[in-house]
Amino acid sequence: MVFHAILPKIAVHWIINFYRAAKKLRSNAFQYYRNSTARATTAAASRCTIPSAADRTVLCDFHGGLLRSTTLFPYFMLVACEGGSLLRALLLLCSYPLVWALGEHADAGIRVMAFVTFVGLRPRDADLVARAILPKFYMERLNALVYDHLWLPAGRKVAVTSAPRVMAEWFLKEYMPTDVVVGRELQTVQIGRGCYFTGLLRGPGAGPEVLGGEGDMADVFVVGASNPLNHLFIPGCKEVYVVSRESAKTATLPRERYPKPLIFHDGRLAFLPTASATLAFFLYLPLGFVLSVIRISIGIGLPYKISFAAGALFGVRFRTSGRRIPEAGTKRRGVLFVCTHRTLVDPIMLTAALEKPVPAVTYSLSRVSEIFAPIKTVRLTRDRERDAKTMSRLLEQGDLAVCPEGTTCREPYLLRFSPLFAELADDMEPVALDAQVTSLYGTTASGHKWLDPVAFFANPAPSYRVEFLGPVPRDQTCAGGRAGAEVANWIQRRLGEALGFECTGLRRRDKYMMLAGNDGVVSK
């Protein structure tokens, strides 16, 4: 009896001691690696004066150097979830204890994450995630200290990543811009006519030769994490700087100083999927789906006055302002509500704010969304004459909602407004709509569009703002002598000022060519 009582205590004691020893060993090993292999000067980037890097060759760790965070798991999770499926993401989450035990930055840990993430994945799916999804998360976590003092003024830029090169190369060359990207290569296999990743890693495609000729040394190497590839380059660098975690926490790069404006990005996840955040997401997902069904049912089945209170009871935040009371008397034509386009449910939120059904015209809408839409939706054909006749007919019947951007934009930018609407109506009212989410985006360029409303209302507390800006003055309409393009630009600027968004000349086609590789036309 005594043996059975003491044995569990002894086991727990040894497990705790083993954990502490392993943690201390990993920490000491990294410190020894940094201090013993760097033959050049090593200093913490936050506690020294960094010399000018102008016209110098700079090597930089991507994770922990250029990025403020050293963690790799969230970016593997983004590829697994967005490029693969929820099942693949769940498998990667289940493998995290093994990754943690092996070391997230250790060679074995990286190989486990790479295998679970990429095995059976098509290269084109991985390229889509690297081009349309990862840049947003990379950009938000750039280290301003390293970027301003070392990377930006450097003459030759070399980035080193311990993750597969396909995950970082497009961002580094398109946004940073980087001369050479060094990272692990993924093996592929040809099955029939398709090409797939095996999930196995091989060595980097480039080594010390990226420094130049034989005997050449890089001027500066910025070390951010225990990168397994660092030992290839540290001996060939004149100066080595280690980015401290304390400085990285506060070195956030403001949006206005991004290397390039971040206007378009895709994917469903609106948060950085760390292990804890992903676990919370999977635990919440069944409840989120139930909430989404309830919220959509409220919008479809209940009267407008009751739906406000019912939606608020189930966590939907809805705010409206500037609504005007219609003037008495009869009008020959309806009012054209010119709206910004944030999600697929923009016209429905406008209808709820007006407390009356208002038809909406759209360029592309899935058949499922058309069936369940609580308002009348009319598909445009992109034929200017036919679309003009359709909108004129609808205005003769009453009010009409139009989103002249033609597609959604998640970031604080407004796309180019098509001038067609301005040539068809004089009684127009701009409506500023904005949506905020915390877990799932309610828009997609390459995914299933019929899931957009489900994803939006599955957020814990989806938020919508509807602001009526008043009728367009007559002297700013075509009836006042303005051209259609001038009217469209005036309304775009007015909406941009109300929302605090920047106006651009980008079109729907620009977005879909970048994010999905097509022109964004949904076939019937």
N, C-alpha and C positions, 0 to 999 in steps of 0.2 A: 504493500500500500504506500509506503514511504517512497519507494522508487517511482511509482506511477505519479505521485504528487510532485516530486522534484524534477523529473525529466522534462516536462514542458517548460518549467522556469529556466532550466539550463539551456534549452534550445532557443528560447526567446533571447536570453542573454548573449549567446553566441551570434545570433542573427543581427542583433543591434551592434555588437562590436565589429562584425564583418562589414556592415553597412558603413559605419564610421571610418573604418580602415580603408575601404574601397574609395570612399569620397575623398579622404585625405590623400590617398595615393594618386588619384586622378589630378587633384589640384597641384600637388608637388611635382608630378611628372610634367605638367604643362609649364610650370615655372622653370624647371630645369631645362626643358627643351628650348624655351625662349632665351635663357641666359647663357646656355652652353653653346648653342649653334650659331648665334649671331656674332660674327666677328667684327661687325661694324658697331657704331654707336647706337645704343638702344635707350629710348626715353618715352615716357608717357606723354601722349599728345596733348593732354590737358594741363600738364605742369611744365611746359617748356615753350620757348619761342621758336615756332617753326619757321625755318628759312624759306625764302621765296623759291617756288618750284618752277619758275618760268624757264622754258626751254630745257627742262630736265626730264629724264625718263623716270616715271613714277609707276611702281607696282603697288597694287592695293588689294587687300582682302575685300571681297564683295560683302560677305556677311560679317558684320562687326567692324568693318572699315568704312566702306562707302555707306553701308546701312548701319543704323544705330543699334539694331538688334543682332545678336549672334545666332539666334535660333534658326534651325532649318526646317523643323517639322511643319510649321504652318504653310510653307510654300509647297512642300510635297502634298499636304492635304488639299490645297487648292487644285493641284493638278489631278489628284485622285478623284475629287468630288466633281469638278467642272469638266475635266477631260474624260473621266471614267463614269462613275455612277455613285449613288449613295451607298450601295453595297461595298464598293471598293473603298470608299472613305471610311466605312465602318470597320472593314478589315484592317486598314492602316491604323485606326484608333486602337483596335484591339492589340496591335503589335507594338504599341508605344511602350508598355512596360519592358519589353525586350530591348527596344531601342534605348531606353533610359539606362538599363543595366549595362549595355555594351558601350554607351556613350554616344550622345547625339552627334558629336563632332568626330568621333572615332571612325576609322575606316569600316569596321564591322557594322556599326549603327547606320552609317550612310548607305551601305549596301543593302541592309534590310529594308530601309525606307524606299530605296530606289526600286527594289524588286517588287514590293507590294504595290507601289504606285504605277509602275510602267509595264509590268508583264502583261502581254496581250494588247497593249494600247497601240493605236496607230500613230505613226509620226505626225500626220497632219492634225490629229486631235491635240497632241502635245504642242505643236506649233501654234495652234489657235489659242490655247491657254496662255502660252508665252507672249503672244502678240496682243491679245484682247483683254486679259484678266490680270496677269501678274504685274504689269507696269503700274497699275493704280496702287497696289500695296507696296511695291518698291519705292515709288515716288514719295509716298507719305512717310516713309521711314529713312529718307536720306539723312546722312550726318552733315549738318551745315558746316561744322568745323573742318572736317576733312575735305568736303567738296569745295569750300571757298579758298582754303589756304594751300592745298596740295593738288587736288584733282583739276580744278578749273584752269589754273595757270600753267599746268604741265605741258611740256612740248610733246612727249610721247606717253600714252596712257596704256597700261596693261592691267587688266583685272583678273584676279585669281579667285575661283569659286570651287568649293569642295563638293557642291551639288553637280548634277549632270549639266553640261554646258548648254543644252537645249533650253534649260529653264531660265537662263539669264542672258544669253547672247543677244537676243533681239532687243531687249530693253537697253542693254549697255551700248550697243552700236547705234540704235535709233535715237535714244534720248541723251546719252552721256557726253559726247560720242567717244567710243573706245577704239583704240587701234588694234589690240589683240585681247581676246578672251580665252583664258586657260581654265579648263575644267574637265571633268571625267566625261568619257564618251559612252553612250549606251549601245549595246549590241542589238542588231536587228536580224530578223529571219524572214525569208520570203515564203509565203504560203499561198499557193495558187497565184492569183494576180495581185494579192495584197501584201503589204509590208507591215510587220509588227515588231514591237520591242520585245526582247526576251527578259528585260528587267535586270540583266547582268551588266556590270560596269567593267570597263577596261581603263587603262591609264590615260592621262591627258594627251590630247593631240599635239601639244606643244610643251616644251620644257625650257631649260635655261637658255636655249638658242634664241628665245624671243628677246633677250637682252641685247642682241646684236652679234657681232663677230666673236671669235674665240678670244677669251680673256677680257671681254667687255664686262663692265659692271653697271647695274642700275644705280641711279643717284639716290632714290628714296624708296623704301618699302614700308607700307603701312599695314601692320598686323592687327587684326581685330579679334580673331578667334583661333582656337587650336585646329587650324586647317591642315589636314594630312599632306597637302601639297607644299606647305611652307618650306619644308627642308630642301626642296629643289631650288629655291630662289634666295633664301636668306644669305647663304655664303657668297652670293654674287652681288650683294647690295652694299653700297657705301654707308648708308644711314638707314636705321630701322626705328620706326616709331610704333609704339603700342597704344592703341586707343583705349582709354580707361572707360569702364562702364558708367562711372559717375558723370563724366563729361558727355557721354552719348545720350544720357537721359534728357538733357536740356538742349541739345544741339539740333533742334527741329528746324527744317528748312521751310520757310513760309511758301504758300502757294504762288505768290507773285514772283518768287525767285526760282521756280521750277526751271530746269533746263529747257523744257518745252511745255506749252500749255497742255494740261491733261483734260481733254474735252470728251473723248469717247472711251468707254471701257464696257466690258460685258461680264457675264457670269451672274449667278444668283446670290452668292454669299456676300453680305454687306459688312462682315466683320472679319478680322484676322483670325483664322481658325487654329489657335493654339490648342494644345491637348485638352486643357480644362474647358475652354470655350466650346470646342467641338463636342465634348462629352455633354455639356449643358444643352447644346443645340439638339443632339439626338434624343435626350430625355424630354425636351420640350416639344419636339416635332409632332408626336401624336396629338398633343393638346392643341398645337398650332393649327393642325389640319381641321380639327373639330371647330375651333374658333372661326376659321376661315369659312367653313360651310355655314355656320350660324350667321355670321356677319353678311355674307352674300345673300342668304335667304331673307334677312331683314331688309336689305336694299331692294330686293325684288318683290317681296310680298306685302310689306307694311306700308301704310300711308306715310307721306313725307313728314308730317308733324310728329308722328309716333316714332318714325325711324331714327330721328335725331336722338331722342332719349334712349331708345333701345340700343343704338350703336354705341353711345357713350357708356351704357351699362356694361357692354362687352368690350370696352377698351379702345374704341375708335375715337380719335381726337379730330374734331371737325370745327373749323373756325371760318366764319364768313364775315365780310364787311363791305360797305359801300353800295349795298343793294338799293336801287331806286324803285319807287312805286310807279308803275306805268301810268302815263297820263290818260285822262278820260278822253273818249272819242275813238273813232275808228281809223285804222291805218290801212293803206292799200297793200303795203308789204310789211313783212315781219322785221324784227331786229336781228342783225347778224352779230353774234357773240364771237369775238376773235380771242381765242384762248392760247395760252402756252401749253406745251405738251410734255407732261412728266410721266404719266402712266396711261394704260389703256382705259382706266376708269375716269379720266378727266371729264368727259361729257356727262357721265352719271353724277359726279359730284356737282357739276354745274346745275344739272336738273334738280338735285336735292336742295341746293342753295336757293334756286328760283321757286321751288315747291310746285313745279309744273313740268311736264315732259317737253323736252326740246330735242328735235331730231339732230343728228350729227352726221357729217360726211367724213369718210375715211378713205385713205389710199389702199390700205391692206388690213384685213381683219379675218381671223380664222373663222371657219364655219361654226365651230362650237361657241365662240364668243358671240356671233350673230344670233344664234338660237337663244342663248340665255340672257342677252342684253335686255334690260327693262325699258329701253327707249328704242326708237326707230333709228337704224343705222343704214346709210346709203353708201355704197362703194363707188368711188370715182375710178375712171378708166385711164387717166393720164392723157386722154385726148382733150385738148383745150376747149374745142367747140362743144363737144358732148358734155364735158363737165360744167361748162358755163350754163348750158341749157338746163342741166339737172339742178344746179344750185338756184338758178332763177325761178324754176318751178317750185322748189321747196320754199323759197322766200315768199312767193305769192300765197302759199298756204299758211304761213306763220313764221315764228322765230326759227332760227337755225344756228347751230354751233359748228365752228370750223377751227381746226388747228393748223395754221398755214405753214408750220415748220415741216409737216409731213412725217415726222418721226419723233421719238422721245429723246431727251438728253438728260442724263443724271446729274451732271455737274452744273455749276452756276454759269451756264452759257445759254444763249439763245441762237438757234440756227437761222439761216436765211428764210425770210417770209416770202412765200409765193404771192405775187401781186394779183392773181386772178380774183380773189375775194374782193379786193378793193375796187375792182372795175364793175362789180355787180351790185353793190349796195352803197347807199349813202348814210343810212341809219345803222351805225356800227357802235359797238361798245367793247373795248378791250377788257379781258378778264384775266387777272394774274392768278395762276394756279401753281401750287408747289406741294410736293409730297415728301415726307420724311419717313425713313425706315431704319431699323436697327439690326435686323437679322437677314432678311431676304429682300432682294430687289424685285420689284413688280414689273420689270421690263427685261427683254432679251432680244438679241439680234440673231443668234445662232441656235437658240433652243426652241422649245415648244411655246408658242405665243398664247395658246389657249390656257396655259397655266399661269399667265401673268396675274390675273385677278386673284387666283388662289394663293399665289406666293405673296402678293401684297397684303392681303387680309390675314395671312398666317403670322404676321409679325406680332410681337407682344402688344404693342401700342402704335399701330399705324396712324400717321398724322397727315391731315390735309388742310390746306389754306386756300380759300377762294376769296379774291378781292376784286370787286367791280370798280373800274376806274372812271366810269361815267362815259357819256356819248362822245364820239369823236367830233370836234368842232367842224362846222360846215366848210370853213376855209381850208381844212386839211383833208378834204375828200375830193374825189374826182369831180363832183358837182361844183366845187369851189375852184376848179381849174388845175388841180394837181394831177400828175400822172400816177398810174397805178403803182409803180415802183416807189414813188415818193410817199404815197399813202402807207404802203406796206412798211417802209423803213421808219416812218414816223411812229407808227403803232408799235413796231419792234422796240424802238428806243424807249417809248413810254412804258412798255411792259418791263423792259430791262431795268429802268430806274425804279420802278415799284418793287421789284424783287431783289434788286442789288445784283443783277446778272450782267454779264458782258455780252454784247451783241457780236455775232460773227457772220461771215458770208458763206459758211459751210452748208452743204445740202445733205438731203437724205442719202443720196448716192455715196457721198464721201464717207458717211458713217458705216454703211453696210459693206462697202469695198474694204474698209480697214478691219472691221470686226468679223465679218462673215465671208468675205471674198465673193459677194454677189451684189446685185443692185437693189436688193430689198423688196422685190416684187413677190407677193404671195400668190401662187397659182390657185385658180378656182378648183 
